[in-house]
Amino acid sequence: MHSTGADPTSPATASAPRPRKRVPFWDNARYACIVLVVLGHAIQRLTYDSDIALAAYLALYAFHMPAFAIISGYFSKSGSPTRVQMARVITDILVPYVIFEFLWTLTKWFVEGQADPNFTKPSWTLWFLLALGIFRLVLPYLALLRWPLLWTVIISVGVGYLPNVDSTFSLSRTLGLLPFFALGWWLRDRDVVTRLRLLDVRPWWVRATALCVLGIAGFAAWNWIDVWKQVDLGRWFFYEDAYADLGGEQWWAGGARIALMLLAVILSAAFFALIPRGTHWWTRFGQYTMYVFLLHSFVLYPFRESGVLRDLDPTWLWLPLVTLLSVVLALALATKPIRSIFRPLVEPRPRWLFTDPELTGRQGHRSDPTGSRRPRQTPDASVKR
């Protein structure tokens, strides 16, 4: 979860194509998204005792993972994958997944005294890694079809009627969120962002409207909190359970998912409209969101499981404090010292695994599962960022 297209990583040569300029907006959007992910996980225990925290939680989960999927799709290619791209599915997704599933097994064994190793059931945040891998694999096939967005909506809605499609290999959640990933790809494929100058023109009324939209969502989440509790809206936002398990046995239950998808798109658009377009001191952290995504759950795990985050009162004090700490945690986990320590786990390059070791990404850049490319840190790197 880092940034945009190719970055200059070495002195230009006469025969080399001119590298594309990095667009700060995408780094800013990635970092804002990962802060929301950390915040959502941090306040989850607060929701048991506070309706305000629950309202904030529901407002976040209404759009933050769809927004992440949209960004990931925007930087994904639908053409036939090259050997390097195929290898990166292994190095950027499968290998980190195995590593962190193993680490979670050890953690549960040390802390809880028991562990049930099952690599078919992703632990906590690891479902998104598998989802990105599946997204990448199916995108070239979707791109061959007419109306690819329509097909992904049909798939997402239809899978909710199939109780046998569950969290094994994160399949139910992956198919549920597939339309957002496809939407991101479609926006890039149709050059919508460039043609409409969405990153260049942002009049004041757009930001004002975006604030109103997000404000209305927050108010609705809080004002009708008893209704959302009754229908267990939070589980609907996970796109994971079958409708029957959510109390939606009616034939029209899929309509609720369509409504939630439309809501997610509207809130994501409002969220993106508020993202700064320029470069700020924190922009570069948006290049390293995969570190935050994979590591923050280990930091939050003892707080969530120990009950420290339960019965915290008053909410007006603890909710802003947890929010602030979530921002600090997202910053800390993206810093260079943390990256240096955990790079072998988050960005492994198992050269021994391939017949051609060059497939592990020695071509002068590194990437993450969202498709972002950034300079590889080498001693002779001279690019100032």
C-alpha positions in Angstrom: 0.0 0.0 0.0 2.3 2.7 -1.1 2.2 5.2 -4.0 1.7 5.7 -7.7 3.5 4.6 -10.8 7.2 4.2 -11.5 9.6 6.4 -9.6 13.0 7.7 -10.7 15.4 5.3 -9.1 18.7 5.8 -10.9 20.3 8.4 -13.1 18.6 8.6 -16.4 20.2 7.1 -19.5 19.8 8.2 -23.0 17.9 5.0 -23.9 15.8 4.8 -20.8 12.2 6.1 -21.0 11.4 9.2 -19.0 10.0 8.0 -15.6 6.5 9.2 -14.7 6.3 11.8 -12.0 5.1 10.6 -8.6 1.6 11.9 -7.8 1.5 12.9 -4.0 -2.3 12.4 -3.9 -2.0 8.6 -4.0 0.6 8.5 -1.2 -1.6 10.8 0.8 -4.7 8.7 0.1 -2.9 5.5 1.1 -1.7 6.9 4.3 -5.1 8.3 5.2 -6.6 4.9 4.4 -4.2 3.0 6.6 -4.8 5.4 9.5 -8.5 4.6 9.2 -7.7 0.9 9.2 -5.6 1.2 12.4 -8.3 3.4 14.0 -11.0 1.0 13.2 -9.2 -1.9 14.8 -8.2 0.3 17.8 -11.7 1.5 18.7 -13.4 -1.9 18.1 -13.3 -2.8 21.8 -14.7 0.7 22.7 -17.8 -0.1 20.7 -19.0 -2.5 23.3 -19.5 0.2 25.9 -20.0 3.4 23.9 -22.6 4.2 21.2 -20.5 7.1 20.0 -17.6 4.8 19.4 -19.9 2.3 17.7 -21.2 5.1 15.4 -17.7 6.1 14.5 -16.8 2.4 13.9 -19.7 1.9 11.5 -19.0 5.2 9.7 -15.4 4.0 9.1 -16.3 0.5 8.0 -18.9 1.8 5.6 -16.1 2.8 3.2 -12.5 2.5 4.4 -11.7 -1.0 3.0 -13.7 -0.3 -0.2 -11.6 2.8 -0.6 -8.4 0.8 -0.2 -9.7 -1.7 -2.8 -10.4 1.1 -5.2 -6.8 2.4 -4.9 -5.4 -1.1 -5.3 -7.5 -1.6 -8.4 -6.4 1.7 -9.9 -2.8 0.6 -10.0 -3.5 -2.9 -11.3 -2.9 -4.0 -14.8 -5.4 -6.2 -16.8 -3.0 -7.4 -19.5 -1.4 -10.7 -19.6 1.0 -10.8 -16.6 4.8 -10.8 -17.3 7.1 -13.3 -15.5 8.1 -10.6 -13.1 4.5 -9.7 -12.3 3.7 -13.4 -11.8 6.6 -13.7 -9.5 5.5 -10.8 -7.4 2.2 -12.5 -6.6 4.4 -15.0 -4.9 7.0 -12.6 -3.3 4.6 -9.8 -2.4 1.5 -11.7 -1.3 1.9 -15.5 -0.8 5.3 -15.5 1.0 4.4 -12.6 3.4 1.0 -14.3 4.0 2.7 -17.6 5.0 5.3 -15.7 7.2 2.7 -13.7 9.1 0.3 -16.6 9.5 3.1 -18.5 11.1 3.9 -15.5 13.3 0.2 -15.4 14.4 0.2 -19.1 15.2 3.3 -18.5 17.4 1.7 -15.5 19.0 -1.5 -17.3 19.9 0.5 -20.2 21.2 2.6 -18.0 23.5 -0.2 -15.8 24.7 -3.2 -18.1 24.8 -1.4 -21.4 25.3 -3.0 -22.9 22.3 -2.9 -22.6 18.6 -4.8 -24.1 15.7 -2.6 -23.7 12.6 -4.8 -23.3 9.6 -3.4 -21.5 6.6 -6.8 -21.6 4.8 -8.3 -19.3 7.4 -6.5 -15.9 7.3 -5.7 -14.4 10.7 -7.1 -10.9 11.4 -5.9 -8.5 8.7 -4.2 -11.1 6.5 -7.4 -11.7 4.6 -6.6 -8.6 2.5 -3.4 -10.0 1.3 -5.2 -13.0 -0.1 -7.9 -10.8 -1.5 -5.3 -8.7 -3.4 -3.8 -11.9 -4.8 -7.2 -13.1 -6.1 -8.0 -9.7 -7.5 -4.8 -9.7 -9.5 -5.4 -13.2 -10.8 -9.0 -12.6 -12.0 -8.6 -9.1 -13.4 -7.2 -10.1 -16.8 -10.3 -12.3 -17.3 -12.7 -9.6 -16.1 -11.1 -7.2 -18.6 -12.1 -9.5 -21.5 -15.8 -9.2 -20.7 -18.3 -6.6 -21.7 -19.6 -4.6 -18.7 -16.9 -5.9 -16.2 -18.3 -3.7 -13.4 -21.7 -5.2 -13.8 -20.4 -8.7 -13.6 -18.5 -8.0 -10.4 -21.6 -6.6 -8.8 -23.5 -9.7 -9.8 -20.8 -11.8 -8.3 -20.7 -9.8 -5.1 -24.4 -9.9 -4.7 -24.8 -13.5 -5.7 -22.1 -14.9 -3.4 -24.2 -13.6 -0.4 -26.8 -16.2 -1.3 -24.3 -19.1 -1.1 -23.6 -20.1 2.5 -21.0 -22.6 1.4 -18.8 -19.8 0.2 -17.2 -18.8 3.5 -14.0 -17.3 4.9 -11.8 -20.1 3.6 -9.0 -18.4 1.8 -11.0 -15.2 2.4 -13.1 -16.1 -0.6 -16.4 -14.7 0.6 -14.9 -11.3 1.5 -12.8 -11.2 -1.6 -15.7 -11.7 -3.9 -17.8 -9.3 -1.9 -15.3 -6.5 -2.3 -14.4 -7.3 -5.9 -16.6 -4.5 -7.4 -14.5 -1.8 -5.7 -11.2 -3.3 -7.0 -12.8 -3.5 -10.5 -14.0 0.1 -10.1 -10.5 1.3 -9.4 -9.1 -0.5 -12.4 -12.0 0.8 -14.6 -11.2 4.4 -13.6 -7.6 4.0 -14.7 -8.4 2.0 -17.8 -10.9 4.6 -19.0 -8.6 7.4 -17.9 -11.5 9.0 -16.0 -9.3 10.7 -13.4 -7.2 12.4 -16.0 -10.0 13.4 -18.4 -12.1 14.9 -15.6 -9.0 16.5 -14.0 -10.1 15.1 -10.7 -6.6 15.6 -9.2 -6.2 19.1 -10.6 -9.5 20.9 -10.1 -11.0 20.9 -6.6 -13.2 23.9 -6.0 -14.3 24.8 -2.5 -17.8 23.6 -2.9 -16.5 20.0 -3.7 -14.7 19.9 -0.3 -17.7 21.4 1.4 -20.0 18.8 -0.2 -17.6 16.0 0.8 -17.6 17.2 4.4 -21.4 17.3 4.4 -21.7 13.8 3.0 -19.3 12.4 5.6 -21.0 14.4 8.3 -24.4 13.1 7.3 -23.0 9.5 7.4 -21.7 10.1 10.8 -24.9 11.6 12.1 -27.0 8.8 10.6 -24.7 6.2 12.2 -25.2 7.8 15.6 -28.8 8.9 15.4 -30.1 5.5 14.4 -27.6 3.5 16.4 -30.3 1.3 17.9 -31.5 0.3 14.5 -27.9 -0.5 13.3 -27.4 -2.7 16.4 -30.6 -4.6 15.7 -29.6 -5.4 12.1 -26.0 -6.0 13.1 -24.9 -3.5 10.4 -21.2 -3.9 11.3 -21.2 -7.5 10.0 -22.8 -6.4 6.8 -19.9 -4.0 6.2 -17.5 -6.9 6.3 -18.9 -8.4 3.1 -18.1 -11.8 4.6 -21.2 -13.6 5.8 -24.0 -15.0 3.8 -27.3 -13.1 4.0 -28.9 -16.0 5.9 -26.3 -15.7 8.6 -27.1 -11.9 8.8 -30.8 -12.4 9.2 -31.5 -11.6 5.6 -33.2 -14.7 4.5 -35.5 -12.8 2.1 -35.0 -13.1 -1.7 -34.3 -9.3 -1.8 -31.5 -9.5 0.7 -29.0 -8.8 -2.1 -30.5 -5.4 -2.5 -29.1 -4.5 0.9 -25.6 -5.3 -0.4 -26.2 -3.2 -3.5 -27.3 -0.3 -1.2 -24.2 -0.7 0.9 -21.9 -0.7 -2.2 -23.5 2.5 -3.4 -23.0 4.0 0.0 -19.3 2.9 0.0 -18.7 4.5 -3.4 -20.3 7.8 -2.3 -18.4 7.9 0.9 -15.1 6.9 -0.8 -15.6 9.7 -3.3 -16.2 12.2 -0.5 -13.1 10.8 1.3 -10.9 11.2 -1.8 -12.2 14.7 -2.4 -10.8 15.7 1.0 -7.3 14.2 0.5 -4.6 16.8 0.0 -3.1 17.0 -3.4 0.3 18.4 -2.5 3.4 16.9 -0.8 3.5 17.1 2.9 6.0 15.8 5.5 3.9 12.7 6.0 3.2 12.0 2.3 6.2 9.6 2.0 4.7 7.4 4.7 2.0 6.5 2.2 4.7 4.5 0.3 5.0 2.0 3.2 1.5 1.3 4.3 2.0 -2.5 4.0 4.3 -2.3 7.0 1.6 -0.6 9.0 -1.1 -3.0 7.7 0.8 -6.1 8.6 2.4 -5.0 11.9 -0.2 -2.8 13.6 -2.3 -5.8 14.6 0.5 -7.3 16.7 0.7 -3.9 18.6 -3.0 -3.8 19.2 -3.4 -7.5 20.0 -2.4 -7.3 23.7 -4.6 -4.2 24.3 -7.6 -5.8 22.6 -7.3 -9.2 24.3 -6.4 -8.0 27.8 -9.6 -5.9 28.2 -7.7 -2.7 28.7 -9.9 -1.0 26.1 -13.1 -2.0 27.8 -15.2 0.2 30.2 -13.2 3.4 29.3 -15.1 6.4 30.4 -15.7 9.2 29.5 -15.9 8.5 25.7 -15.3 12.1 24.8 -11.8 11.7 26.3 -10.8 8.2 25.3 -12.1 8.2 21.7 -10.0 11.2 20.7 -7.0 9.8 22.6 -7.3 6.4 20.8 -7.7 8.3 17.5 -4.5 10.3 18.2 -2.6 7.2 19.2 -3.7 5.4 16.0 -2.2 8.2 13.9 1.0 8.0 15.9 1.1 4.2 15.5 0.6 4.4 11.8 3.4 6.9 11.6 5.8 4.9 13.7 5.3 1.7 11.9 6.2 3.4 8.6 9.4 4.9 9.8 12.8 3.8 8.5 14.0 2.0 11.6 10.9 -0.2 11.7 11.2 -0.8 7.9 14.8 -1.8 8.3 14.0 -4.4 11.0 10.9 -5.9 9.4 11.7 -5.7 5.7 12.7 -9.4 5.5 9.2 -10.3 6.7 7.1 -7.7 5.0 9.0 -7.5 1.7 10.8 -10.8 1.4 12.9 -11.5 -1.6 13.4 -15.3 -1.6 15.9 -15.6 -4.5 16.3 -19.3 -3.7 12.7 -20.0 -4.6 13.0 -19.2 -8.3 14.9 -20.7 -11.1 15.6 -17.1 -12.2 16.7 -15.1 -9.1 16.3 -11.8 -11.0 12.5 -12.3 -10.7 12.7 -11.3 -7.0 12.8 -7.6 -7.9 16.4 -6.5 -8.3 15.5 -4.3 -11.3 15.9 -1.2 -9.2 12.6 -0.8 -7.4 10.4 -2.4 -4.9 6.6 -2.7 -4.9 3.8 -3.7 -2.6 0.6 -5.7 -3.2 -1.4 -2.6 -4.1 0.7 -2.1 -7.2 2.8 0.8 -5.9 6.4 1.1 -7.1 9.1 3.1 -5.2 12.8 3.3 -5.2 14.8 0.5 -3.7 17.1 1.8 -0.9 20.6 1.3 -2.2 23.8 2.9 -1.0 24.3 4.7 -4.3 20.7 6.0 -4.5 20.9 9.7 -5.2 17.3 10.7 -5.7 16.1 13.2 -3.2 12.6 12.6 -2.1 
